[in-house]
Amino acid sequence: MTKPALELRGVTVRYPDGSTPVRDIDLTVADGEVVALLGASGLGKSSLLRGIAGLERVSAGEVWMRGELVTELPTHRRGCGMVFQDGQLFPYRSVAKNLAYGLEVAGMPKAQRRERVAEMLELVDLPGYEDRAVQTLSGGQAQRVALARSLAVTPRLLLLDEPLSALDADLRGRLAVDLRNILKSTGTAAIYVTHDRQEATTIADRVVDLEALGQQPDRRTRP
């Protein structure tokens, strides 16, 4: 039987100032499943995502990925891809070099990197953009490049933190459909954080309301 892409067992994230944005969360994401975490600001959506990625310390509980306990592993050993609200592309690199970054770190030969970059650009409907400067991209194009960069290394789990929230409503709607198709065509297990229920139902196989998991806003939580 295939191991779940992710299992959270009683996960809590507590900051040094005493704020506790994430309390005792249990969650399972199946292989190839896309799960949306839905909730208002202050419910700990982004903090939970950062805890899964290893960008924040999990103060209690366990994080399992594909049957491996990763709670104490550093971020670079967890095999997660991440797409943020602003994309966080490298401004000094072309589109192709942004996409190739993780492949370079992994030691993939140059010819294979070039083929993988072209494949990823086809996947996100940006063929021929290899030599474009990222500063010339529209917001939607930049997020497609950020998604392609994360998928290029075949992550065992993709974490998306409101990647469409900075875009206008019409573009968000269209990219939500495209994003759903891309994730399902690649069989990528993913967690998608949003406060928009319609967006969540468009993209995800399952929507998890953090309030239903017992989450309550922590007034001391970082903005």
C-alpha positions in Angstrom: 0.0 0.0 0.0 1.3 3.5 -0.9 2.3 5.6 2.1 0.5 8.9 2.6 2.3 11.9 1.2 1.9 13.6 4.6 0.7 12.7 8.1 0.5 15.3 10.9 0.1 13.9 14.3 -0.7 16.4 17.0 1.4 19.1 15.4 1.8 22.4 17.4 3.8 25.4 16.4 4.7 27.8 19.3 6.8 31.0 18.9 9.3 32.2 21.4 7.0 35.1 22.3 4.4 32.6 23.6 2.0 32.8 20.6 0.7 29.5 19.4 -0.7 29.8 15.9 -1.0 26.0 15.4 -2.4 23.7 18.1 -2.6 19.9 18.0 -3.3 19.4 14.3 -3.9 16.0 12.8 -4.1 15.7 9.1 -3.4 13.1 6.4 -2.8 13.8 2.7 -2.9 10.8 0.4 -0.5 10.2 -2.4 -1.5 12.4 -5.3 -4.2 14.2 -3.3 -4.6 18.0 -3.3 -5.9 19.4 0.0 -6.8 23.0 0.6 -6.4 24.5 4.0 -9.2 27.1 4.4 -9.4 29.8 7.1 -9.5 33.4 8.0 -6.3 35.4 8.8 -4.8 34.5 12.2 -5.8 30.8 12.1 -2.3 29.6 11.5 -2.5 28.5 7.9 0.9 29.8 6.8 2.5 28.8 10.1 1.3 25.2 9.7 2.7 25.2 6.1 6.0 26.5 7.4 6.1 23.9 10.1 5.5 21.1 7.5 8.4 22.5 5.4 10.7 22.9 8.3 10.9 26.6 8.1 9.3 26.8 11.6 10.1 24.5 14.4 7.3 22.1 15.4 7.2 22.4 19.2 5.0 19.3 19.7 3.8 16.4 17.5 5.2 14.6 14.5 5.5 15.3 10.8 5.6 12.2 8.5 6.2 12.2 4.8 5.9 9.0 2.7 6.3 6.9 5.9 9.4 8.8 7.1 9.5 10.8 10.3 10.8 14.3 9.2 10.0 16.4 12.3 13.7 17.1 13.0 15.0 17.1 9.4 16.1 20.4 7.9 14.1 21.9 5.1 16.4 20.8 2.3 16.1 17.2 3.3 12.3 17.0 3.4 11.8 17.0 -0.4 9.1 19.7 -0.3 8.4 22.2 -3.1 7.1 25.6 -2.1 5.2 28.3 -4.0 4.7 31.6 -2.1 2.4 34.6 -2.7 5.1 36.6 -4.4 6.7 33.7 -6.3 10.2 34.6 -4.9 11.9 34.2 -8.3 15.7 34.9 -8.5 15.8 38.4 -10.2 19.3 37.9 -11.5 18.4 34.6 -13.3 16.5 34.1 -16.6 13.3 32.0 -16.6 15.3 29.0 -17.6 17.9 29.5 -15.0 15.2 29.9 -12.3 13.7 26.6 -13.3 17.1 24.9 -13.4 18.2 26.0 -10.0 17.0 22.9 -8.0 18.2 20.6 -10.8 21.7 22.2 -10.6 21.7 21.6 -6.9 20.7 18.0 -7.4 23.6 17.5 -9.9 21.5 16.8 -13.0 23.7 17.0 -16.2 23.3 20.1 -18.3 21.6 18.4 -21.3 19.0 16.8 -19.0 18.4 20.1 -17.2 17.7 21.8 -20.5 15.2 19.1 -21.5 13.5 19.3 -18.1 13.2 23.1 -18.2 11.6 22.9 -21.7 9.2 20.2 -20.4 8.2 22.3 -17.4 7.6 25.4 -19.5 5.3 23.4 -21.8 3.5 22.1 -18.7 2.7 25.7 -17.5 1.9 27.0 -21.0 5.0 29.1 -21.3 7.0 27.5 -24.1 9.8 29.6 -25.5 10.2 31.7 -22.4 13.6 30.3 -21.4 15.6 33.4 -22.1 13.1 35.9 -20.7 14.2 38.1 -17.8 11.8 37.4 -14.8 11.3 41.2 -14.3 9.5 41.3 -17.7 6.9 38.7 -16.7 3.3 39.5 -15.7 2.1 38.4 -12.3 0.4 35.3 -13.7 3.4 34.4 -15.7 5.7 34.8 -12.7 3.6 32.4 -10.7 3.6 29.9 -13.5 7.4 30.0 -13.5 7.4 29.6 -9.7 5.2 26.6 -10.0 7.3 25.1 -12.7 10.4 25.6 -10.7 8.9 23.7 -7.8 7.6 20.9 -9.9 10.9 20.5 -11.9 12.5 18.6 -9.0 9.5 16.2 -8.6 8.8 17.1 -4.9 7.2 14.5 -2.8 4.9 17.2 -1.5 4.1 20.7 -2.9 3.2 23.5 -0.5 1.4 26.5 -1.9 0.8 29.6 0.3 -1.9 31.7 -1.3 0.0 31.9 -4.6 -2.8 33.6 -6.5 -3.9 36.1 -3.9 -2.0 39.1 -5.4 -3.6 38.6 -8.9 -6.9 40.2 -10.1 -10.1 38.1 -9.7 -10.5 37.1 -13.3 -6.9 35.9 -13.7 -7.1 34.1 -10.3 -10.1 32.2 -11.5 -8.4 31.1 -14.7 -5.1 30.2 -13.1 -6.9 28.2 -10.4 -8.3 25.9 -13.1 -4.9 25.7 -14.7 -3.2 24.9 -11.4 -5.7 22.2 -10.7 -5.1 20.6 -14.1 -1.3 20.8 -13.7 -1.3 19.2 -10.2 -3.6 16.4 -11.3 -1.7 15.7 -14.6 1.6 15.4 -12.7 0.1 13.4 -9.8 1.5 15.8 -7.3 0.4 15.7 -3.7 -0.1 19.2 -2.5 -1.4 21.5 0.3 -3.0 24.7 -0.9 -3.5 27.5 1.6 -6.2 30.1 1.0 -9.0 32.1 2.6 -11.1 31.9 -0.6 -13.6 29.0 -0.5 -14.4 29.1 -4.2 -10.7 29.0 -5.0 -10.2 26.1 -2.6 -13.0 24.0 -4.1 -11.7 24.7 -7.6 -8.2 23.5 -6.9 -8.5 20.9 -4.2 -9.8 17.3 -4.0 -10.7 18.0 -0.4 -11.1 21.3 1.6 -10.1 21.3 5.3 -11.5 24.2 7.4 -9.0 24.9 10.1 -11.8 26.0 12.5 -13.3 22.5 12.1 -10.0 21.1 13.3 -10.3 23.2 16.5 -8.1 26.1 15.4 -8.8 29.4 17.0 -7.1 32.8 16.3 -4.2 33.6 18.6 -4.3 37.3 19.1 -0.6 37.3 19.8 0.2 35.5 16.5 2.6 37.3 14.2 0.9 39.3 11.4 
